[in-house]
Amino acid sequence: MSIARFSPFELLLLKSRSQVDTATLLLLAWVLVHRQQVSEGQRRRRLAQVTAQFRHGHELGPVMSIAHNQDLQAIQLAAEVVRKECSNERSLSILYQAITVATDDGELSLNNHYILGFLADLLNVTPATFSTLFHELTGKPLQSAEDPSRDAYWQVHDPEYHARKARDAHAAEQKAKEAEERQRANKEQQQQKQQNKQRQQEEAHREKAKQEQAKQEQNKREQNKREQNKREQDKQQERRKRQEQTQQQERQRWQQEQKRQEEARRQQRERPSSPPDRNTRALAVLGLTPGANRADIRRAYRRMAQLHHPDRFYSGSEHQIALASTRFQRIKSAYDYLMQNT
């Protein structure tokens, strides 16, 4: 078991050669610390003299320290040990020693008057026996303990009690007035600080509101600018997308036209080797076969013109634009020839 669980007095009891002697030592030290006009050295020397025959086997310093600290739990434990272990003869001896150390100077302090009465009750000594023993040792009868709550007590022990009490009351009244003045001044100062703080808060609030409004306007302008930029980007993206789609459609039409022309050339190669006349070549340019009428020629021309007009390739390279111009010129020449000779 850890010794940290024991109090200092319990540790002394555990180390003591005689627990009764150690307990008695603490009770006598308790009496000595309530002696008036006695130095600490005198208390220790007197305690050593009275307890010279004790068999406790430890220093007096820790006991005096416990008594000075008014450790009531330790004093209660000492009283229980003494009451349990002491015989009647030993009880009278302890009370004798207590009266002796309490009245060496012929005076009995008010505290020790009550302490001796407590020890007499603890040791089962009757009031009569206690009074007789006190008279034998001091040569004076044991008087009733004075009541410090009565004015008569202070008139005897402190004649200036009432004057000091009046001075203390006046000082307390003056102090209360000064405290009231300080409190009123502090209150006014606090109110002024509160008003200043409130004004500062209001100004800070207005400034913050202005900054917030300016920030909102700036954010709104930036948002509008971002939205406008986004719209412009969307438009550009849409234009690029349409251009890409148009170019894709043109490529597809071009590929289809190339396929038709290739098919026409293939069919031409499969025909008899006689060279085609100009009319047949013009129809082939428009993607028509012999026998087409003027309405078919017009529709074919419009379709081919839409597909191969050079303006549709303005975003392409110079080579693409040149090819488109050449194709359109062939288409226009074939159309003019057919409309004149059909």
C-alpha positions as CSV (number, residue, x, y, z in Angstrom):
1,M,0.0,0.0,0.0
2,S,1.4,3.4,-0.9
3,I,2.2,5.8,2.0
4,A,0.7,8.6,0.0
5,R,-2.7,7.5,1.3
6,F,-1.7,8.3,4.9
7,S,-1.8,11.7,6.6
8,P,1.4,13.0,8.3
9,F,0.1,12.1,11.7
10,E,-0.9,8.7,10.6
11,L,2.7,8.2,9.4
12,L,3.9,9.3,12.8
13,L,1.7,6.7,14.5
14,L,3.0,4.0,12.1
15,K,6.6,4.9,12.9
16,S,6.0,5.5,16.7
17,R,7.2,3.0,19.3
18,S,4.2,4.0,21.4
19,Q,1.1,5.3,19.7
20,V,-0.3,6.5,23.0
21,D,2.7,8.6,23.7
22,T,2.6,10.1,20.2
23,A,-1.1,10.9,20.5
24,T,-0.5,12.5,24.0
25,L,2.4,14.4,22.5
26,L,0.1,16.0,19.9
27,L,-2.6,16.9,22.5
28,L,0.0,18.6,24.7
29,A,1.5,20.4,21.6
30,W,-2.1,21.5,20.8
31,V,-2.3,23.1,24.3
32,L,1.1,24.8,23.9
33,V,0.4,26.5,20.6
34,H,-2.5,28.3,22.3
35,R,-0.2,29.7,25.0
36,Q,0.1,33.5,24.8
37,Q,3.4,35.4,24.8
38,V,5.4,32.2,24.3
39,S,8.0,31.8,21.6
40,E,8.2,28.7,19.4
41,G,11.6,27.7,21.0
42,Q,10.0,27.9,24.5
43,R,7.1,25.7,23.4
44,R,9.4,23.0,22.0
45,R,11.7,23.0,25.1
46,R,8.7,22.9,27.4
47,L,7.1,20.0,25.4
48,A,10.4,18.1,25.5
49,Q,10.7,18.6,29.3
50,V,7.1,17.3,30.0
51,T,7.5,14.3,27.6
52,A,11.0,13.4,28.5
53,Q,9.9,9.9,29.6
54,F,7.8,9.2,26.5
55,R,8.8,6.3,24.3
56,H,7.6,7.7,20.9
57,G,11.0,7.6,19.3
58,H,10.6,10.4,16.8
59,E,11.3,14.2,16.5
60,L,9.0,16.8,18.0
61,G,9.1,19.1,15.0
62,P,6.4,17.2,12.9
63,V,4.1,17.1,15.9
64,M,4.4,20.9,16.5
65,S,3.8,21.5,12.8
66,I,0.6,19.4,12.9
67,A,-0.5,21.3,16.0
68,H,0.2,24.7,14.4
69,N,-1.8,23.7,11.3
70,Q,-4.8,23.0,13.6
71,D,-5.3,19.6,11.8
72,L,-8.5,18.7,13.5
73,Q,-8.6,15.2,11.9
74,A,-5.2,14.5,13.4
75,I,-6.3,15.8,16.8
76,Q,-9.5,13.7,16.7
77,L,-7.4,10.6,15.8
78,A,-5.0,11.4,18.7
79,A,-8.0,11.8,21.1
80,E,-9.5,8.4,20.0
81,V,-6.1,6.7,20.6
82,V,-5.7,8.2,24.0
83,R,-9.3,7.4,25.0
84,K,-9.0,3.8,23.8
85,E,-5.6,3.0,25.3
86,C,-5.3,5.0,28.5
87,S,-6.1,3.7,32.0
88,N,-7.6,6.0,34.7
89,E,-4.2,6.6,36.2
90,R,-2.7,7.5,32.9
91,S,-5.7,9.7,32.1
92,L,-5.1,11.8,35.2
93,S,-1.4,12.0,34.4
94,I,-2.2,13.4,30.9
95,L,-4.6,15.9,32.3
96,Y,-2.0,16.9,34.9
97,Q,0.6,17.5,32.1
98,A,-1.9,19.5,30.1
99,I,-2.8,21.8,33.0
100,T,0.9,22.2,33.7
101,V,1.9,23.3,30.2
102,A,-1.2,25.5,29.9
103,T,-0.6,27.5,33.1
104,D,3.2,27.9,33.4
105,D,2.9,31.6,33.4
106,G,0.0,31.7,35.8
107,E,-2.5,32.6,33.1
108,L,-5.0,30.3,31.3
109,S,-5.9,31.4,27.8
110,L,-9.5,31.3,26.7
111,N,-8.7,28.7,24.0
112,N,-6.8,26.4,26.5
113,H,-9.8,26.8,29.0
114,Y,-12.0,25.0,26.4
115,I,-9.2,22.6,25.4
116,L,-8.6,21.5,29.0
117,G,-12.4,21.0,29.4
118,F,-12.4,18.9,26.2
119,L,-9.5,16.7,27.5
120,A,-11.2,16.2,30.8
121,D,-14.3,15.0,29.0
122,L,-12.2,12.8,26.7
123,L,-10.4,11.2,29.6
124,N,-13.6,10.6,31.6
125,V,-12.5,13.0,34.4
126,T,-15.4,14.5,36.2
127,P,-15.8,18.3,36.4
128,A,-15.3,18.1,40.2
129,T,-12.1,16.1,39.9
130,F,-10.9,18.4,37.1
131,S,-11.5,21.5,39.2
132,T,-9.7,20.0,42.2
133,L,-6.7,19.0,40.1
134,F,-6.5,22.5,38.6
135,H,-6.7,24.1,42.0
136,E,-4.0,21.9,43.4
137,L,-1.6,22.6,40.5
138,T,-2.2,26.3,40.0
139,G,-3.3,27.4,43.5
140,K,-6.3,29.1,41.9
141,P,-9.9,27.8,41.5
142,L,-11.0,27.0,37.9
143,Q,-13.2,29.9,36.9
144,S,-15.9,29.6,34.2
145,A,-14.7,30.4,30.8
146,E,-15.3,34.0,29.8
147,D,-17.7,34.7,26.9
148,P,-15.9,36.7,24.2
149,S,-19.2,37.6,22.7
150,R,-20.0,39.9,25.6
151,D,-18.8,43.4,25.9
152,A,-17.6,42.8,29.5
153,Y,-15.0,40.4,28.2
154,W,-13.5,43.1,25.9
155,Q,-13.7,45.8,28.5
156,V,-11.4,43.8,30.7
157,H,-9.1,42.4,28.1
158,D,-9.2,45.3,25.7
159,P,-10.4,48.6,27.2
160,E,-10.0,50.4,23.9
161,Y,-12.3,47.8,22.2
162,H,-15.3,50.2,21.9
163,A,-13.2,53.1,20.7
164,R,-11.5,50.9,18.1
165,K,-14.8,49.5,17.1
166,A,-16.2,53.0,16.6
167,R,-13.0,53.9,14.6
168,D,-13.4,50.8,12.6
169,A,-17.1,51.6,12.0
170,H,-16.2,55.1,10.9
171,A,-13.4,53.8,8.7
172,A,-15.8,51.3,7.2
173,E,-18.4,54.0,6.6
174,Q,-15.8,56.2,4.9
175,K,-14.5,53.3,2.9
176,A,-18.1,52.5,1.8
177,K,-18.6,56.1,0.7
178,E,-15.3,56.1,-1.2
179,A,-16.2,52.7,-2.7
180,E,-19.6,54.2,-3.7
181,E,-17.9,57.2,-5.2
182,R,-15.5,55.0,-7.1
183,Q,-18.4,52.8,-8.2
184,R,-20.3,55.8,-9.4
185,A,-17.2,57.2,-11.2
186,N,-16.5,53.7,-12.7
187,K,-20.1,53.4,-13.7
188,E,-20.0,56.8,-15.5
189,Q,-16.7,55.9,-17.0
190,Q,-18.1,52.6,-18.1
191,Q,-21.1,54.2,-19.6
192,Q,-18.9,56.7,-21.5
193,K,-16.8,53.8,-22.7
194,Q,-19.9,51.9,-23.7
195,Q,-21.2,55.0,-25.6
196,N,-17.8,55.4,-27.3
197,K,-17.7,51.8,-28.1
198,Q,-21.3,51.9,-29.5
199,R,-20.4,54.9,-31.7
200,Q,-17.3,53.1,-32.9
201,Q,-19.3,50.0,-33.6
202,E,-21.9,52.0,-35.5
203,E,-19.2,53.7,-37.6
204,A,-17.5,50.5,-38.2
205,H,-20.8,49.0,-39.2
206,R,-21.5,51.8,-41.6
207,E,-18.0,51.5,-43.0
208,K,-18.4,47.8,-43.3
209,A,-21.7,48.2,-45.0
210,K,-20.1,50.6,-47.5
211,Q,-17.3,48.2,-48.2
212,E,-19.7,45.4,-48.5
213,Q,-21.9,47.4,-51.0
214,A,-18.8,48.3,-53.0
215,K,-17.7,44.7,-52.9
216,Q,-21.1,43.5,-54.1
217,E,-21.1,46.1,-56.9
218,Q,-17.5,45.0,-57.9
219,N,-18.6,41.4,-57.8
220,K,-21.6,42.2,-59.9
221,R,-19.5,44.0,-62.5
222,E,-17.1,41.1,-62.5
223,Q,-19.9,38.6,-62.8
224,N,-21.5,40.6,-65.7
225,K,-18.1,40.7,-67.3
226,R,-17.6,37.0,-66.9
227,E,-21.1,36.3,-68.2
228,Q,-20.4,38.6,-71.2
229,N,-17.1,36.9,-71.8
230,K,-18.8,33.5,-71.5
231,R,-21.4,34.5,-74.0
232,E,-18.8,35.7,-76.4
233,Q,-16.9,32.4,-75.9
234,D,-20.1,30.5,-76.4
235,K,-20.8,32.4,-79.6
236,Q,-17.3,31.9,-80.9
237,Q,-17.5,28.2,-80.0
238,E,-20.9,28.0,-81.7
239,R,-19.5,29.7,-84.8
240,R,-16.5,27.3,-84.8
241,K,-18.8,24.4,-84.3
242,R,-21.0,25.5,-87.2
243,Q,-18.0,26.1,-89.4
244,E,-16.7,22.6,-88.5
245,Q,-20.1,21.1,-89.3
246,T,-20.2,23.0,-92.6
247,Q,-16.7,21.9,-93.5
248,Q,-17.6,18.3,-92.5
249,Q,-20.7,18.5,-94.6
250,E,-18.7,20.0,-97.5
251,R,-16.1,17.2,-97.2
252,Q,-18.9,14.6,-97.2
253,R,-20.5,16.2,-100.2
254,W,-17.2,16.4,-101.9
255,Q,-16.5,12.8,-101.2
256,Q,-20.0,11.9,-102.5
257,E,-19.3,14.0,-105.6
258,Q,-16.0,12.3,-106.1
259,K,-17.6,9.0,-105.7
260,R,-20.3,9.9,-108.3
261,Q,-17.6,11.3,-110.7
262,E,-15.5,8.2,-110.2
263,E,-18.6,6.0,-110.8
264,A,-19.4,8.1,-113.9
265,R,-15.8,7.7,-115.2
266,R,-15.9,4.0,-114.5
267,Q,-19.2,3.7,-116.4
268,Q,-17.7,5.8,-119.2
269,R,-14.7,3.5,-119.3
270,E,-17.0,0.5,-119.6
271,R,-18.9,2.0,-122.5
272,P,-17.7,1.7,-126.1
273,S,-14.4,3.5,-126.6
274,S,-15.9,6.1,-128.8
275,P,-15.2,9.5,-127.2
276,P,-18.2,11.2,-125.6
277,D,-19.5,14.3,-127.1
278,R,-19.5,17.6,-125.4
279,N,-23.1,17.4,-124.3
280,T,-22.4,14.1,-122.4
281,R,-19.4,15.6,-120.7
282,A,-21.4,18.6,-119.6
283,L,-24.1,16.4,-118.1
284,A,-21.4,14.3,-116.3
285,V,-20.0,17.5,-114.7
286,L,-23.5,18.2,-113.3
287,G,-23.9,14.6,-112.3
288,L,-26.6,13.9,-114.9
289,T,-27.0,11.2,-117.5
290,P,-28.1,11.6,-121.1
291,G,-31.7,12.3,-121.5
292,A,-32.0,15.0,-118.7
293,N,-34.3,17.9,-119.4
294,R,-33.8,21.6,-118.7
295,A,-35.5,21.4,-115.2
296,D,-33.1,18.6,-114.3
297,I,-30.2,20.7,-115.4
298,R,-31.3,23.7,-113.4
299,R,-31.8,21.6,-110.2
300,A,-28.4,19.9,-110.7
301,Y,-26.7,23.2,-111.2
302,R,-28.2,24.8,-108.1
303,R,-27.2,21.8,-106.0
304,M,-23.7,21.7,-107.4
305,A,-23.3,25.5,-107.1
306,Q,-24.3,25.4,-103.4
307,L,-21.8,22.6,-102.8
308,H,-18.8,24.0,-104.6
309,H,-19.2,27.8,-104.6
310,P,-15.7,29.3,-103.6
311,D,-17.3,31.6,-100.9
312,R,-18.0,28.5,-98.8
313,F,-14.3,27.8,-98.5
314,Y,-13.2,31.3,-97.4
315,S,-11.8,29.9,-94.1
316,G,-9.8,27.2,-95.9
317,S,-6.4,27.3,-97.4
318,E,-5.5,29.0,-100.6
319,H,-5.2,25.6,-102.3
320,Q,-8.7,24.6,-101.2
321,I,-10.1,28.0,-102.5
322,A,-8.3,27.6,-105.8
323,L,-9.7,24.0,-106.3
324,A,-13.2,25.3,-105.4
325,S,-12.9,28.1,-108.0
326,T,-11.8,25.6,-110.7
327,R,-14.7,23.2,-109.9
328,F,-17.2,26.0,-109.9
329,Q,-16.0,27.3,-113.2
330,R,-16.4,23.9,-114.8
331,I,-19.9,23.6,-113.3
332,K,-20.8,27.1,-114.6
333,S,-19.4,26.3,-118.1
334,A,-21.3,23.0,-118.3
335,Y,-24.5,24.6,-117.2
336,D,-24.2,27.5,-119.7
337,Y,-23.5,25.0,-122.5
338,L,-26.4,22.7,-121.7
339,M,-28.9,25.6,-121.4
340,Q,-27.9,26.9,-124.8
341,N,-28.0,23.5,-126.5
342,T,-30.9,21.7,-124.9
